[in-house]
């Protein structure tokens, strides 16, 4: 019984540390825009520290499997987001008249579908030796295997994509 509570605590800590990592990165960007470089560096260092905590909690919880298992988990998570979670969020934002949230949710929903497809492709080609590059749209999170002329989701010019 106590072990079940420990697992729940590990997963709660993972979620909290993961969220605060993203929040601190957002704070760092804001500090940089304001020219507060020391605060920005501190937020980035702390964000990385929170990532270390989150990854260790996830590892200890036994939630990191084989690459194939992790890809299947990624497919399931991304599919849930684009099929179930975001469609509801989009409807609610539209009904509330919140155009910024509507756009943010719509971009994310469309990008999550791409992510699920790319994870499926990676799973099917797991033993491929040829190196693959991925290109990330810095606005909507779309990922392509080649630099597009413009993002198919948000229209950002392809030269803005980030290579991985």
Secondary structure, 3 states (H helix, E strand, C coil): CHHHHHHHHHHHHHHHHHHHHHHHHHHHHHHHHCCCHHHHHHHHHHHHHHHHHHHHHHHHCCCCCCHHHHHHHHHHHHHHHHHHHHHHHHHHHHHHCCHHHHHHHHHHHHHHHHHHHHHHHHHHCCCCCCCCCCEECCCCCCEECCCCCECCCCCCEHHHCEEC
